[in-house]
Amino acid sequence: SEQRFRDFADMAADWFWEQDAEFRFTTMSGGVTNKGGFRIADSLGRKRWELPIEDVDAALWMEHRAQLDRHETFRDFIYRIRTGDGSLHCYSIKGKPVFAADGAFLGYRGTARDITAQMQAEHKVRELNATLEDRVKARTAELEAANQELDAFNYSVSHDLRAPLRSALGFSQALLEDYPQHLDDTGRDYLQRVCAAARRMGELIDAMYNLSKLSRSFLQIRPVDLSAR
């Protein structure tokens, strides 16, 4: 049974630890080093806050030590520690208090996991998200600039192109109305064609203007009868 337990412990991603009533490490699974790359001999007889732990602020330590003093179960306590080869590992630990039959506090036992790779992956994701946000901002600025150019084009179409059309249509209609006696059938036909072409050009300008606005408007979804004429 003991060998079976040891086999499961060796194959597990976690490693196991025990502390006495003074919160000193008494047991840690593994050989010379545990699965987090930390030398077991450097931990035994020491308290967790006596190890070379980094990036844990004083408030978090106080909260953790208060939990231990209250003999509470804890989980997901994360810290980084410098191993013997100088590399920095990130650990996530959890533990529960151990009591004797008479209720006396004996210490803690728990598990720990090396989450260095996970934290590095999350850091890369955050960097990618930040890069993506910058790219989105840049593309948004480009889109806003393109929309401003489109607005300028729409203004040109709406005003600059309409003015000569209004003149051509207005003078043609004036000739038809004010000088009918000076025009033969061919002349009246020519002027009517000019008026029709000017109106058609005005309709095309309106269609171009409406098309330019359509690409920036919200879609209006509604049922359409494709069989209706």
C-alpha positions as a printed Julia matrix, in Angstrom:
229×3 Matrix{Float64}:
   0.0    0.0     0.0
   2.84   2.37    0.85
   4.58   1.62   -2.44
   1.34   2.14   -4.32
   0.93   5.53   -2.65
   4.52   6.46   -3.5
   3.98   5.5    -7.14
   0.91   7.71   -7.39
   2.77  10.54   -5.66
   5.71  10.28   -8.06
   3.42  10.32  -11.1
   1.31  13.23   -9.88
   1.96  16.74  -11.13
   1.86  17.99   -7.52
   4.3   17.37   -4.75
   3.45  16.97   -1.11
   4.66  18.71    2.01
   4.09  18.67    5.77
   4.78  21.21    8.52
   4.91  20.93   12.27
   2.97  23.05   14.76
   5.57  25.83   14.33
   4.99  25.82   10.55
   8.44  24.37    9.82
   8.71  21.93    6.93
   9.2   18.37    8.09
   8.45  16.43    4.9
   8.56  17.17    1.19
   8.06  14.53   -1.49
  10.73  13.95   -4.1
  14.38  13.02   -4.2
  17.1   15.62   -3.81
  14.87  18.2    -5.45
  11.1   18.4    -5.66
   9.15  18.72   -8.91
   9.41  22.48   -8.75
  13.19  22.34   -9.02
  13.78  23.36   -5.39
  16.25  21.52   -3.17
  14.35  19.74   -0.41
  17.26  20.09    2.02
  16.97  23.88    1.69
  13.35  23.75    2.92
  13.32  21.23    5.77
  13.34  22.88    9.19
  12.44  26.26    7.76
   9.18  28.17    7.58
   7.75  29.12    4.22
   8.46  32.85    4.67
  12.09  32.0     5.45
  12.6   30.67    1.92
  13.93  32.88   -0.95
  10.43  33.86   -2.06
   9.92  36.9    -4.3
   7.03  39.1    -5.46
   4.73  38.58   -2.46
   3.79  41.84   -0.76
   3.66  42.28    3.0
  -0.15  42.44    3.15
  -0.49  39.06    1.4
   2.04  37.49    3.73
   0.21  38.85    6.77
  -3.08  37.46    5.49
  -1.52  34.04    4.83
   0.16  33.87    8.25
  -3.09  34.92    9.92
  -4.81  31.98    8.19
  -2.13  29.65    9.55
  -2.5   31.07   13.06
  -6.26  30.45   12.84
  -5.54  26.9    11.6
  -7.63  27.38    8.44
  -7.51  25.49    5.19
  -6.02  27.56    2.38
  -5.61  27.12   -1.38
  -4.19  28.94   -4.4
  -1.5   30.8    -2.49
   0.87  31.8    -5.32
   4.45  32.97   -5.0
   7.71  32.89   -6.91
  10.89  31.36   -5.57
  14.52  31.36   -6.7
  15.87  27.83   -7.13
  19.46  26.68   -6.75
  20.3   27.16  -10.43
  19.2   30.8   -10.26
  15.97  30.32  -12.2
  12.68  31.74  -10.95
   9.76  29.33  -10.47
   6.14  30.13   -9.72
   4.34  27.85   -7.24
   0.7   27.46   -6.29
   0.11  25.76   -2.94
  -2.79  24.6    -0.81
  -2.89  23.05    2.63
  -5.1   21.94    5.5
  -4.45  21.77    9.25
  -3.78  18.48   10.99
  -5.11  17.79   14.49
  -4.51  15.0    17.0
  -7.3   12.87   18.43
  -7.53  15.22   21.43
  -7.83  18.24   19.13
  -4.25  19.46   19.54
  -2.86  21.25   16.5
  -0.07  19.21   14.89
   0.74  21.29   11.83
  -0.16  21.4     8.16
  -0.03  19.09    5.2
  -0.71  20.01    1.59
   0.3   19.98   -2.04
   2.14  22.34   -4.35
   2.36  22.72   -8.1
   4.88  24.42  -10.36
   2.81  26.8   -12.53
   5.75  28.61  -14.12
   4.83  27.59  -17.67
   1.2   28.56  -17.1
   2.13  32.01  -15.77
   4.53  32.58  -18.66
   1.79  31.63  -21.14
  -0.65  34.03  -19.45
   1.98  36.77  -19.6
   2.42  36.19  -23.33
  -1.36  36.33  -23.82
  -1.5   39.66  -21.98
   1.3   40.99  -24.18
  -0.51  39.82  -27.31
  -3.73  41.43  -26.09
  -1.91  44.7   -25.49
  -0.37  44.51  -28.97
  -3.78  43.71  -30.43
  -5.32  46.71  -28.68
  -2.62  48.96  -30.17
  -3.27  47.53  -33.63
  -7.02  48.02  -33.23
  -6.47  51.63  -32.18
  -4.23  52.21  -35.21
  -6.75  50.63  -37.58
  -9.55  52.64  -35.98
  -7.58  55.84  -36.54
  -7.03  54.85  -40.19
 -10.74  54.14  -40.57
 -11.65  57.49  -39.06
  -9.28  59.22  -41.47
 -10.82  57.32  -44.4
 -14.3   58.32  -43.24
 -13.22  61.96  -43.09
 -11.93  61.71  -46.66
 -15.22  60.12  -47.67
 -17.14  62.96  -46.03
 -15.06  65.44  -48.01
 -15.8   63.51  -51.2
 -19.52  63.49  -50.4
 -19.45  67.23  -49.85
 -17.76  67.68  -53.23
 -20.3   65.46  -54.95
 -23.27  67.09  -53.25
 -22.27  70.68  -53.92
 -19.67  71.01  -56.67
 -21.3   68.62  -59.15
 -24.86  69.78  -58.55
 -24.19  73.43  -59.35
 -23.43  73.01  -63.1
 -26.32  70.55  -63.43
 -28.71  73.08  -61.93
 -27.46  75.67  -64.37
 -27.83  73.42  -67.39
 -31.31  72.31  -66.33
 -32.44  75.79  -65.39
 -31.31  77.49  -68.62
 -32.71  74.67  -70.76
 -36.1   74.97  -69.11
 -35.95  78.77  -69.45
 -35.36  78.43  -73.2
 -38.28  76.03  -73.53
 -40.61  78.27  -71.54
 -39.5   81.77  -72.62
 -38.53  81.3   -76.25
 -40.81  78.61  -77.67
 -41.46  80.68  -80.79
 -37.78  80.68  -81.68
 -37.4   76.91  -81.43
 -38.41  74.35  -83.95
 -39.29  70.78  -83.09
 -35.67  69.68  -83.33
 -34.48  72.44  -80.99
 -37.17  71.65  -78.43
 -36.25  67.96  -78.62
 -32.59  68.76  -77.98
 -33.42  70.92  -74.94
 -35.77  68.3   -73.55
 -32.98  65.73  -73.88
 -30.62  68.07  -72.03
 -33.18  68.47  -69.21
 -33.74  64.72  -69.01
 -30.0   64.03  -68.94
 -29.49  66.65  -66.19
 -32.26  65.1   -64.09
 -30.76  61.64  -64.66
 -27.32  62.92  -63.6
 -28.88  64.39  -60.46
 -30.42  61.01  -59.65
 -27.02  59.3   -60.12
 -25.38  61.83  -57.79
 -28.06  61.16  -55.16
 -27.53  57.4   -55.56
 -23.75  57.74  -55.11
 -24.24  59.9   -52.04
 -26.72  57.45  -50.5
 -24.4   54.52  -51.28
 -21.52  56.21  -49.48
 -23.7   56.65  -46.38
 -25.03  53.11  -46.56
 -21.64  51.54  -45.77
 -21.56  53.4   -42.43
 -25.18  52.99  -41.4
 -26.67  50.28  -39.18
 -28.22  47.28  -40.86
 -31.97  47.14  -40.67
 -33.02  43.51  -40.69
 -36.61  42.77  -41.69
 -38.48  40.06  -43.61
 -38.65  40.51  -47.4
 -41.13  38.8   -49.73
 -38.96  37.72  -52.64
 -42.04  36.66  -54.62
 -43.66  40.09  -54.46
 -43.54  42.23  -57.6
